Amino acid sequence: MSRIVPDRLDLVNITESNVSLSRPREGSFADMIDRALEHEFTEHDQIEVPDKGGFNNSVAEQQAVLETVARVKPKKNDTKEEKSFQFHQVFNLDNDNRAEDTPMLIDRKDNVFIISNFKSKYPVLQLDLRLISDLVVAIVSATCGGVAFAFAGQPVITGYLLAGSVVGPGGFNFISEMVQVETVAQFGVIFLLFALGLEFSMTKLRVVRAVAVLGGLLQIFLFMCLCGVAALLCGGKASEGVFVGSFLSMSSTAVVLKYLMEKNTTNVLHGQVTIGTLILQDCAVGLLFALLPVLGGTSGVLHGVISMTKLLVTLIAFLSVLSILSRTFLPWLLKLMMSLSSQTNELYQLASVAFCLLVAWCSDKLGLSLELGSFAAGVMIATTDLAQHTLEQIEPIRNLFAALFLASIGMLIHVHFLWSHVDILLASVILVIVVKTVVIAAVVKGFGYNNKTSVLVGMSMAQIGEFAFVLLSRASNLHLVEGKLYLLLLGTTALSLVTTPLLFKLIPAVVHLGVLLRWFSPDSLVEMGFKVDALRSESGKQRIILMDQEAHDS
C-alpha cells in the first residue's frame, strides 16, 4: 500500500499541472475567450436524453436481473519486446496504433455483449472497428470463394457458403461479432425479395395461385402429420414430431431465388410455382412462430388459435392497405423522384431503397416478416411503369448483400462438427432430400401439373431454409427440442444448404434421364401455357412489322 499511494498522489499532481499548463495566460485574449465559453457552456448543459430503459428504471420495474459482468478492454502493451508473428493477428484490431475500441461485456455464461450506446460527457463519434473488420473479412472471403468456384465451373453460391464457414467460428474464427454481421447480412434477403417482387408478374401468379397457396399449406400440413405420426410410432413426443415437420417444410428462399435468377428460370412454369410456394412459406413463418408456444406447452390451444387469427387478419389488412397505396400514392411518388433525379439516379436509388426498407419494417412491426414486406414493396412498384428502371438501380445493392448473407449462413456451419458426424448427417440430408422431393412433387402433381414440373419443383425446394435456424432457436428456448435432436437438426440444415447447389447441378441430368425413360412429356399443354402466350405475342409483333414494311413500300 505504501507504494500505491505515492503513485496516486503523483498522478494527481501531474494531472493538475497538465490542467494548469493547458489553460491560457491570465489576462490574454485567449483567456477572455475561454472564460466566455465557460460562462456559455456550463457543466449543467450536458446533453442527456431520458432513457426509460436505463439501469435504475429497469431494475426498479423488475425488467432486469442484476448479475456480475466483466468489462473487457484491449491490453496496452508498454514493453517493446518482439513477439512471434501469428496469422490470426492480421485480422485482430486490438493494437496500440488506432483509436480506442468499443468496450465489450462478458457475463457468467460467456455471452459477449458490445456496448451499443456509449455514454459520454459530450456527444462524440463512436466507431465499432471490430464490425468494420468483420464485414471486410466476410465480403473479401465471399469474393474469393465465388471467384474460385466460378473458375471451377461450379455455382458461386457454394463458394459463398464455404467461404463463410472458413472464416466463421467453425473455421479460423476471424469473425468476432457474429450477431452484428448476421444482422447486416439480413439486408441480403430483403433486397433479394424486393428484386423478385419487381420482376413478379401478377398475371403469371394467378395461373399458379392454387398450387402456391393451397399446395403450399398442404405441404406444411403433410410434413407436420408425417413427422408427428413417425414420432409417436418411434415412442417420442407428438409435439416434437409436429415441430420437426414444420421445421422441414421450410425451404431456402434466398438460395433458391439466387439459383433461379442465375439460370433465368424465374418466368418458366416450375420457377413460378416454386416462387409462389416460397412466398407462401414466408407468410406462414409468423403462424409457425405462434404455434411454437402451443407445442412447447407454455400456452393453451385457444391462445394459439387466437394468435394465428390475429396474424391472418393483420396480413389481410396490411396487403389491402398496400394495394390501395400502389394505385394512388406510389405512382405520384415515383414520378416525383424521377423528376428530381433528371441528372443523376442517386436520389431515385435512395428513395427505392428507403421505400423497400420502410414497408419491410412496417411488416415486421405488425408481427409479419421482413421478407414479406420487402417482397410486397417490390410487387407494388412492379404495378407501375418504373419497375425495370428500379430493378436496374437496385441490382448492385442486391448482389452485394446477397453474397454477404450467404457468407453469414456459411458462418453457422462448423466444419469440424460436420466432419465428425458426417455419416449420420449425410444420411439425414439424403433422407430429407428424398422425402421433401417426393412429398412436394406429389402435391404439385395433385394440382394437375405433369411429372417434369412436379419433379423440378420438388428438387428445387428439397433443402431446409434459413428460417429453420430461427425456428430451431425459438424451439430450444421453449425446451421443445432436446440437445441431441437440436444438434442433429442444426447439422442437417447446415449440410443441406451446402449440398443444395450440387443438387441444382443434377437437375438437368434428372430431366434428361426422365425424357429418355419417357417419364416426362416436354410438350405438355400446362407447361407450354407461357410459351404459347409468348409465341402469340411474337407473331403479333411480326405481323405489325410486316404491315409497317408494306405501308412504306406502297
C-alpha positions as CSV (number, residue, x, y, z in Angstrom):
1,M,0.0,0.0,0.0
2,S,2.9,2.4,0.7
3,R,3.9,2.1,-3.0
4,I,0.5,2.7,-4.4
5,V,-0.4,5.9,-2.5
6,P,2.6,8.0,-3.7
7,D,1.8,6.9,-7.3
8,R,-1.7,8.1,-7.0
9,L,-0.5,11.4,-5.5
10,D,2.0,11.8,-8.2
11,L,-0.8,11.1,-10.7
12,V,-3.0,13.8,-9.2
13,N,-0.1,16.3,-9.2
14,I,0.7,15.5,-12.8
15,T,-3.0,15.9,-13.8
16,E,-3.2,19.3,-12.0
17,S,0.0,20.5,-13.6
18,N,-1.3,19.4,-17.0
19,V,-4.6,21.3,-16.5
20,S,-2.7,24.5,-15.4
21,L,-0.4,24.2,-18.4
22,S,-3.4,23.7,-20.7
23,R,-5.0,27.0,-19.6
24,P,-4.2,30.2,-21.5
25,R,-2.2,33.0,-19.8
26,E,-4.4,35.1,-17.5
27,G,-5.5,38.4,-19.0
28,S,-4.7,37.3,-22.6
29,F,-7.3,37.4,-25.4
30,A,-7.4,33.5,-25.3
31,D,-8.2,33.7,-21.6
32,M,-11.1,36.0,-22.3
33,I,-12.5,33.6,-24.9
34,D,-12.0,30.7,-22.6
35,R,-13.9,32.4,-19.8
36,A,-16.7,33.4,-22.2
37,L,-17.0,29.8,-23.3
38,E,-17.1,28.6,-19.7
39,H,-19.9,31.1,-19.0
40,E,-21.8,30.0,-22.1
41,F,-21.4,26.2,-21.8
42,T,-21.7,25.2,-18.1
43,E,-21.4,21.8,-16.7
44,H,-25.2,21.6,-16.5
45,D,-25.5,21.9,-20.3
46,Q,-24.6,18.2,-20.9
47,I,-26.9,16.7,-23.4
48,E,-28.8,13.9,-21.7
49,V,-31.6,12.0,-23.2
50,P,-34.0,10.4,-20.7
51,D,-33.9,6.7,-21.2
52,K,-36.9,4.7,-19.8
53,G,-34.9,1.5,-20.3
54,G,-32.0,2.8,-18.2
55,F,-30.3,0.9,-15.4
56,N,-32.2,2.3,-12.5
57,N,-35.6,2.2,-14.2
58,S,-35.1,-1.3,-15.5
59,V,-34.2,-2.6,-12.0
60,A,-36.9,-0.7,-10.3
61,E,-39.6,-2.0,-12.7
62,Q,-38.2,-5.6,-12.3
63,Q,-37.4,-5.7,-16.1
64,A,-33.8,-6.6,-15.5
65,V,-31.8,-9.1,-13.4
66,L,-28.7,-8.0,-11.6
67,E,-25.7,-10.1,-12.3
68,T,-21.9,-9.8,-12.5
69,V,-20.3,-9.0,-15.8
70,A,-16.8,-8.3,-16.9
71,R,-15.8,-5.3,-18.9
72,V,-13.1,-6.2,-21.4
73,K,-10.6,-3.6,-22.7
74,P,-7.8,-4.1,-25.2
75,K,-4.5,-4.7,-23.5
76,K,-1.9,-1.9,-23.7
77,N,1.5,-3.3,-24.3
78,D,4.1,-0.9,-22.8
79,T,7.1,-3.1,-23.4
80,K,9.0,-3.1,-26.7
81,E,9.7,-6.8,-26.7
82,E,9.3,-8.6,-30.0
83,K,6.6,-11.2,-30.5
84,S,6.3,-14.0,-32.9
85,F,4.1,-13.5,-35.9
86,Q,0.7,-15.2,-35.9
87,F,-1.6,-15.3,-38.9
88,H,-4.7,-14.7,-36.8
89,Q,-3.3,-11.3,-35.7
90,V,-3.7,-10.0,-39.2
91,F,-7.4,-9.7,-38.6
92,N,-7.0,-8.6,-34.9
93,L,-7.7,-4.9,-34.4
94,D,-6.5,-4.8,-30.8
95,N,-3.3,-2.8,-31.2
96,D,-2.0,0.5,-29.9
97,N,-1.9,2.3,-33.2
98,R,-5.6,3.1,-33.5
99,A,-8.4,4.8,-31.7
100,E,-9.8,3.1,-28.6
101,D,-12.1,0.3,-29.4
102,T,-15.7,-0.2,-28.3
103,P,-15.7,-1.9,-24.9
104,M,-17.2,-5.4,-24.5
105,L,-19.0,-7.1,-21.7
106,I,-18.9,-10.8,-20.8
107,D,-21.5,-12.4,-18.5
108,R,-21.1,-15.6,-16.4
109,K,-22.4,-17.7,-19.3
110,D,-19.6,-16.4,-21.6
111,N,-22.1,-14.3,-23.7
112,V,-20.3,-11.4,-25.2
113,F,-22.1,-8.0,-25.5
114,I,-21.0,-5.0,-27.5
115,I,-21.8,-1.6,-26.0
116,S,-24.1,0.0,-28.5
117,N,-24.9,3.3,-26.7
118,F,-21.7,4.6,-25.1
119,K,-22.4,7.3,-22.6
120,S,-20.0,10.2,-22.5
121,K,-20.0,13.8,-21.1
122,Y,-20.3,15.3,-24.6
123,P,-21.5,13.8,-27.9
124,V,-18.6,12.1,-29.6
125,L,-18.4,9.8,-32.7
126,Q,-18.1,6.2,-31.6
127,L,-16.8,3.6,-34.1
128,D,-17.1,-0.2,-33.8
129,L,-13.9,-1.1,-35.6
130,R,-14.4,-4.8,-35.0
131,L,-17.6,-4.7,-37.0
132,I,-15.8,-3.0,-39.9
133,S,-13.1,-5.6,-39.8
134,D,-15.6,-8.5,-39.7
135,L,-17.5,-7.0,-42.7
136,V,-14.2,-6.7,-44.6
137,V,-13.3,-10.3,-43.9
138,A,-16.8,-11.6,-44.8
139,I,-17.0,-9.7,-48.1
140,V,-13.4,-10.4,-49.2
141,S,-13.8,-14.1,-48.3
142,A,-17.1,-14.3,-50.2
143,T,-15.5,-12.7,-53.2
144,C,-12.6,-15.2,-53.1
145,G,-14.9,-18.2,-52.7
146,G,-17.2,-17.0,-55.5
147,V,-14.2,-16.4,-57.9
148,A,-12.7,-19.8,-57.1
149,F,-15.9,-21.7,-57.7
150,A,-16.7,-19.7,-60.8
151,F,-13.2,-20.7,-62.3
152,A,-14.0,-24.3,-61.4
153,G,-17.4,-24.1,-63.2
154,Q,-19.4,-24.6,-60.0
155,P,-22.2,-22.4,-58.6
156,V,-20.9,-19.3,-56.8
157,I,-23.5,-19.9,-54.1
158,T,-21.4,-22.8,-52.8
159,G,-18.3,-20.6,-52.8
160,Y,-20.1,-18.0,-50.7
161,L,-21.3,-20.6,-48.2
162,L,-18.0,-22.4,-47.8
163,A,-16.1,-19.1,-47.6
164,G,-18.3,-18.1,-44.6
165,S,-17.7,-21.5,-43.0
166,V,-13.9,-21.0,-43.3
167,V,-13.8,-17.5,-41.7
168,G,-16.5,-18.2,-39.2
169,P,-16.4,-19.7,-35.7
170,G,-16.3,-23.2,-37.1
171,G,-13.2,-22.4,-39.2
172,F,-10.4,-19.9,-38.5
173,N,-12.7,-17.8,-36.3
174,F,-11.8,-14.4,-37.9
175,I,-15.3,-13.1,-37.2
176,S,-15.7,-11.7,-33.7
177,E,-19.2,-10.0,-33.9
178,M,-21.4,-12.7,-35.3
179,V,-24.7,-11.1,-34.3
180,Q,-23.8,-7.8,-35.9
181,V,-22.6,-9.3,-39.1
182,E,-25.6,-11.6,-39.4
183,T,-27.9,-8.6,-38.8
184,V,-26.3,-6.5,-41.6
185,A,-26.4,-9.6,-43.8
186,Q,-30.1,-9.8,-43.4
187,F,-30.4,-7.0,-45.9
188,G,-29.4,-9.6,-48.5
189,V,-32.7,-11.4,-48.1
190,I,-34.6,-8.2,-48.0
191,F,-33.2,-6.9,-51.3
192,L,-33.4,-10.4,-52.9
193,L,-37.1,-10.5,-52.3
194,F,-37.5,-6.8,-53.3
195,A,-35.9,-7.5,-56.6
196,L,-38.1,-10.6,-57.0
197,G,-41.2,-8.5,-56.4
198,L,-40.0,-6.1,-59.1
199,E,-39.8,-8.9,-61.6
200,F,-43.0,-10.5,-60.4
201,S,-46.0,-10.8,-62.8
202,M,-49.4,-10.9,-61.2
203,T,-50.8,-12.4,-64.4
204,K,-48.5,-15.4,-64.1
205,L,-49.1,-15.6,-60.3
206,R,-52.8,-16.1,-61.0
207,V,-52.0,-19.1,-63.1
208,V,-50.2,-20.9,-60.2
209,R,-52.0,-19.3,-57.2
210,A,-53.9,-22.5,-56.4
211,V,-50.8,-24.7,-56.1
212,A,-48.8,-21.9,-54.5
213,V,-51.4,-21.1,-51.7
214,L,-53.3,-24.3,-51.2
215,G,-50.5,-26.6,-52.2
216,G,-48.0,-24.7,-50.0
217,L,-50.3,-25.0,-47.0
218,L,-50.9,-28.7,-47.8
219,Q,-47.2,-29.4,-47.9
220,I,-46.7,-27.8,-44.4
221,F,-49.7,-29.8,-43.0
222,L,-48.4,-33.1,-44.6
223,F,-44.9,-32.7,-43.1
224,M,-46.4,-32.0,-39.7
225,C,-48.6,-35.0,-39.8
226,L,-46.0,-37.4,-41.2
227,C,-43.4,-36.4,-38.6
228,G,-45.9,-36.4,-35.8
229,V,-47.1,-39.9,-36.6
230,A,-43.4,-41.0,-37.0
231,A,-42.6,-39.6,-33.6
232,L,-45.5,-41.5,-32.0
233,L,-44.5,-44.7,-33.7
234,C,-40.9,-44.3,-32.5
235,G,-42.0,-43.7,-28.9
236,G,-41.3,-40.0,-29.0
237,K,-43.5,-36.9,-28.3
238,A,-46.0,-35.9,-30.9
239,S,-45.2,-32.2,-30.2
240,E,-41.6,-32.8,-31.2
241,G,-42.6,-34.5,-34.3
242,V,-45.0,-31.8,-35.3
243,F,-42.2,-29.2,-34.8
244,V,-39.8,-31.2,-36.9
245,G,-42.4,-31.4,-39.6
246,S,-42.9,-27.6,-39.6
247,F,-39.1,-27.3,-39.5
248,L,-38.5,-29.5,-42.5
249,S,-41.3,-27.8,-44.5
250,M,-39.3,-24.6,-44.8
251,S,-37.2,-24.1,-47.9
252,S,-34.5,-21.6,-48.5
253,T,-36.0,-18.6,-50.3
254,A,-32.6,-16.8,-50.7
255,V,-30.7,-19.8,-52.1
256,V,-33.5,-21.0,-54.5
257,L,-34.1,-17.4,-55.8
258,K,-30.4,-16.9,-56.4
259,Y,-30.3,-20.1,-58.4
260,L,-33.4,-19.3,-60.4
261,M,-32.2,-15.8,-61.2
262,E,-28.8,-17.2,-62.4
263,K,-30.5,-19.7,-64.7
264,N,-33.1,-17.1,-65.9
265,T,-35.9,-19.6,-64.9
266,T,-38.0,-17.3,-62.7
267,N,-40.6,-16.9,-65.5
268,V,-40.9,-20.5,-66.6
269,L,-43.7,-22.6,-65.1
270,H,-41.8,-24.6,-62.5
271,G,-40.0,-21.4,-61.5
272,Q,-43.3,-19.6,-60.9
273,V,-44.7,-22.5,-58.9
274,T,-41.6,-22.6,-56.8
275,I,-41.6,-18.8,-56.2
276,G,-45.2,-18.8,-55.3
277,T,-44.8,-21.6,-52.8
278,L,-41.7,-19.9,-51.2
279,I,-43.7,-16.7,-50.7
280,L,-46.5,-18.7,-49.0
281,Q,-43.9,-20.2,-46.7
282,D,-42.6,-16.8,-45.8
283,C,-46.1,-15.7,-45.0
284,A,-46.6,-18.8,-42.9
285,V,-43.5,-18.2,-40.7
286,G,-45.4,-15.9,-38.4
287,L,-48.1,-18.6,-38.0
288,L,-45.4,-21.2,-37.1
289,F,-43.9,-18.9,-34.5
290,A,-47.4,-18.6,-33.0
291,L,-47.7,-22.4,-32.9
292,L,-44.4,-23.0,-31.1
293,P,-45.7,-21.9,-27.6
294,V,-48.6,-24.3,-28.0
295,L,-46.3,-27.2,-28.9
296,G,-44.0,-26.3,-26.1
297,G,-46.8,-26.3,-23.6
298,T,-46.3,-22.7,-22.5
299,S,-49.7,-21.6,-23.8
300,G,-53.1,-23.3,-24.5
301,V,-54.5,-24.3,-27.8
302,L,-57.1,-21.5,-27.6
303,H,-54.4,-18.9,-27.2
304,G,-52.6,-20.2,-30.2
305,V,-55.7,-20.1,-32.4
306,I,-56.4,-16.5,-31.3
307,S,-52.8,-15.6,-32.1
308,M,-53.0,-17.1,-35.6
309,T,-56.3,-15.5,-36.3
310,K,-54.9,-12.1,-35.3
311,L,-51.9,-12.7,-37.7
312,L,-54.2,-13.6,-40.6
313,V,-56.4,-10.5,-40.0
314,T,-53.3,-8.4,-39.8
315,L,-51.9,-9.9,-43.0
316,I,-55.1,-9.2,-45.0
317,A,-55.4,-5.7,-43.7
318,F,-51.7,-5.0,-44.4
319,L,-51.9,-6.3,-48.0
320,S,-55.2,-4.3,-48.6
321,V,-53.5,-1.0,-47.5
322,L,-50.5,-1.7,-49.7
323,S,-52.8,-2.4,-52.6
324,I,-54.6,0.9,-52.2
325,L,-51.3,2.8,-51.9
326,S,-49.9,1.2,-55.0
327,R,-52.7,2.6,-57.0
328,T,-52.9,6.1,-55.5
329,F,-49.8,7.4,-53.7
330,L,-46.9,5.3,-55.1
331,P,-47.1,6.3,-58.8
332,W,-47.1,10.0,-57.9
333,L,-44.1,9.4,-55.5
334,L,-42.0,7.6,-58.2
335,K,-42.7,10.2,-60.8
336,L,-41.7,12.9,-58.4
337,M,-38.4,11.1,-57.7
338,M,-37.8,10.7,-61.4
339,S,-38.3,14.4,-62.0
340,L,-35.9,15.2,-59.2
341,S,-33.3,12.7,-60.5
342,S,-33.1,14.0,-64.0
343,Q,-29.4,14.4,-63.9
344,T,-28.4,11.6,-61.5
345,N,-30.1,8.5,-60.3
346,E,-28.8,8.8,-56.8
347,L,-32.0,10.2,-55.3
348,Y,-34.2,7.7,-57.1
349,Q,-32.0,4.8,-56.0
350,L,-32.0,6.1,-52.4
351,A,-35.8,6.5,-52.5
352,S,-36.3,3.0,-53.8
353,V,-34.1,1.5,-51.0
354,A,-35.9,3.6,-48.4
355,F,-39.3,2.6,-49.7
356,C,-38.3,-1.1,-49.5
357,L,-37.0,-0.9,-46.0
358,L,-39.9,1.2,-44.8
359,V,-42.5,-1.4,-46.0
360,A,-40.4,-4.3,-44.6
361,W,-40.1,-2.5,-41.3
362,C,-43.8,-1.9,-41.1
363,S,-44.4,-5.6,-41.9
364,D,-42.1,-6.7,-39.1
365,K,-43.7,-4.3,-36.6
366,L,-47.1,-5.8,-37.4
367,G,-45.8,-9.3,-36.4
368,L,-45.3,-10.4,-40.0
369,S,-41.9,-10.9,-41.6
370,L,-39.3,-8.5,-43.1
371,E,-39.2,-10.8,-46.1
372,L,-42.9,-10.5,-46.8
373,G,-42.8,-6.7,-46.5
374,S,-39.8,-6.4,-48.9
375,F,-41.5,-8.6,-51.5
376,A,-44.7,-6.7,-51.2
377,A,-42.8,-3.4,-51.8
378,G,-41.4,-4.9,-55.0
379,V,-44.8,-6.0,-56.2
380,M,-46.2,-2.5,-55.5
381,I,-43.5,-0.9,-57.8
382,A,-44.0,-3.7,-60.4
383,T,-47.5,-2.4,-61.0
384,T,-46.0,0.9,-62.3
385,D,-44.1,1.7,-65.4
386,L,-40.8,2.1,-63.5
387,A,-40.3,-1.5,-62.4
388,Q,-37.4,-2.2,-64.8
389,H,-35.7,1.1,-64.0
390,T,-36.0,0.4,-60.3
391,L,-34.6,-3.1,-60.8
392,E,-31.5,-1.7,-62.6
393,Q,-30.9,0.7,-59.7
394,I,-31.3,-2.0,-57.0
395,E,-29.3,-4.9,-58.6
396,P,-25.8,-3.9,-57.4
397,I,-27.0,-3.5,-53.9
398,R,-28.9,-6.8,-54.0
399,N,-25.8,-8.7,-55.3
400,L,-23.6,-7.3,-52.6
401,F,-25.9,-8.0,-49.7
402,A,-26.9,-11.4,-51.1
403,A,-23.3,-12.6,-51.1
404,L,-22.9,-11.3,-47.6
405,F,-26.0,-13.1,-46.4
406,L,-24.9,-16.4,-47.9
407,A,-21.5,-16.0,-46.3
408,S,-23.1,-15.3,-43.0
409,I,-25.2,-18.5,-43.4
410,G,-22.0,-20.3,-44.0
411,M,-20.6,-19.0,-40.7
412,L,-23.2,-21.1,-38.9
413,I,-21.6,-24.2,-40.4
414,H,-19.0,-25.8,-38.2
415,V,-16.7,-27.8,-40.5
416,H,-15.2,-29.8,-37.6
417,F,-18.7,-30.7,-36.3
418,L,-19.9,-31.7,-39.8
419,W,-16.8,-33.8,-40.4
420,S,-17.0,-35.6,-37.0
421,H,-20.6,-36.6,-37.7
422,V,-20.6,-36.7,-41.4
423,D,-22.1,-40.2,-41.6
424,I,-25.3,-39.6,-39.7
425,L,-25.7,-36.0,-41.1
426,L,-25.2,-37.1,-44.7
427,A,-27.8,-39.9,-44.2
428,S,-30.2,-37.3,-42.7
429,V,-29.7,-34.9,-45.6
430,I,-30.3,-37.7,-48.2
431,L,-33.4,-38.7,-46.3
432,V,-34.6,-35.1,-46.2
433,I,-34.0,-34.5,-49.9
434,V,-35.7,-37.7,-50.9
435,V,-38.8,-37.2,-48.6
436,K,-39.2,-33.5,-49.5
437,T,-38.8,-34.1,-53.2
438,V,-41.4,-36.9,-53.1
439,V,-43.9,-35.0,-51.0
440,I,-43.7,-31.7,-52.8
441,A,-43.7,-33.4,-56.2
442,A,-46.8,-35.4,-55.2
443,V,-48.6,-32.2,-54.1
444,V,-47.8,-30.4,-57.3
445,K,-48.8,-33.4,-59.3
446,G,-52.1,-33.5,-57.5
447,F,-52.9,-30.0,-58.8
448,G,-52.8,-31.2,-62.4
449,Y,-49.2,-30.5,-63.4
450,N,-47.1,-33.0,-65.3
451,N,-44.3,-35.1,-64.0
452,K,-41.5,-32.8,-65.2
453,T,-42.8,-29.7,-63.5
454,S,-43.6,-31.6,-60.3
455,V,-40.1,-33.1,-60.0
456,L,-38.4,-29.8,-60.8
457,V,-40.4,-28.0,-58.1
458,G,-39.7,-30.8,-55.6
459,M,-35.9,-30.8,-56.3
460,S,-35.7,-27.0,-56.2
461,M,-37.3,-27.0,-52.7
462,A,-35.7,-30.1,-51.3
463,Q,-33.4,-28.2,-48.9
464,I,-34.1,-26.8,-45.4
465,G,-34.3,-23.0,-45.4
466,E,-32.5,-20.3,-43.4
467,F,-35.7,-19.7,-41.4
468,A,-35.2,-23.1,-39.8
469,F,-32.3,-21.6,-37.8
470,V,-34.7,-19.1,-36.2
471,L,-37.4,-21.7,-35.6
472,L,-34.8,-24.0,-34.1
473,S,-33.5,-21.4,-31.7
474,R,-37.1,-20.4,-30.6
475,A,-37.9,-24.1,-30.0
476,S,-34.8,-24.6,-28.0
477,N,-35.7,-21.6,-25.7
478,L,-39.1,-23.2,-25.2
479,H,-37.5,-26.6,-24.4
480,L,-39.4,-28.1,-27.3
481,V,-36.3,-30.0,-28.6
482,E,-33.6,-31.7,-26.6
483,G,-29.9,-31.2,-27.0
484,K,-29.2,-34.2,-29.2
485,L,-32.1,-33.5,-31.5
486,Y,-31.1,-29.8,-31.7
487,L,-27.6,-30.8,-32.9
488,L,-29.0,-33.2,-35.4
489,L,-31.4,-30.7,-36.9
490,L,-28.7,-27.9,-36.9
491,G,-26.1,-30.1,-38.6
492,T,-28.7,-31.4,-41.2
493,T,-29.8,-27.9,-42.0
494,A,-26.2,-26.7,-42.5
495,L,-25.2,-29.6,-44.6
496,S,-28.4,-29.3,-46.7
497,L,-27.6,-25.7,-47.5
498,V,-24.1,-26.7,-48.6
499,T,-25.3,-29.5,-50.9
500,T,-28.2,-27.5,-52.4
501,P,-26.1,-26.0,-55.3
502,L,-24.8,-29.6,-56.0
503,L,-28.5,-30.7,-56.1
504,F,-29.3,-27.9,-58.6
505,K,-26.4,-29.2,-60.8
506,L,-28.1,-32.6,-61.0
507,I,-31.5,-31.1,-62.2
508,P,-30.5,-31.1,-66.0
509,A,-29.3,-34.7,-65.7
510,V,-32.5,-35.8,-64.0
511,V,-34.6,-34.1,-66.7
512,H,-32.6,-35.7,-69.4
513,L,-33.0,-39.1,-67.8
514,G,-36.7,-38.6,-67.4
515,V,-37.1,-37.7,-71.1
516,L,-35.1,-40.8,-72.1
517,L,-37.2,-43.0,-69.9
518,R,-40.4,-41.3,-71.1
519,W,-41.3,-40.2,-67.6
520,F,-41.5,-36.6,-68.7
521,S,-43.5,-35.1,-71.5
522,P,-41.8,-31.8,-72.5
523,D,-44.7,-30.9,-74.8
524,S,-47.3,-30.8,-72.0
525,L,-50.0,-28.3,-72.5
526,V,-49.7,-27.0,-68.9
527,E,-46.0,-26.2,-69.3
528,M,-46.5,-24.7,-72.7
529,G,-49.0,-22.2,-71.4
530,F,-46.5,-19.4,-71.1
531,K,-44.7,-20.4,-74.3
532,V,-47.9,-20.2,-76.3
533,D,-48.6,-16.7,-75.0
534,A,-45.0,-15.7,-75.8
535,L,-45.4,-17.1,-79.4
536,R,-48.6,-15.3,-79.8
537,S,-47.1,-12.0,-78.8
538,E,-44.1,-12.7,-81.0
539,S,-46.3,-13.5,-84.0
540,G,-48.3,-10.3,-83.3
541,K,-45.2,-8.2,-83.3
542,Q,-44.0,-9.8,-86.6
543,R,-47.4,-9.0,-88.2
544,I,-47.1,-5.4,-87.2
545,I,-43.6,-5.2,-88.6
546,L,-44.7,-6.7,-91.9
547,M,-47.7,-4.3,-92.1
548,D,-45.4,-1.3,-91.5
549,Q,-43.0,-2.5,-94.2
550,E,-45.8,-3.0,-96.7
551,A,-47.1,0.6,-95.9
552,H,-43.7,2.0,-96.5
553,D,-43.3,0.0,-99.7
554,S,-46.6,1.3,-101.0
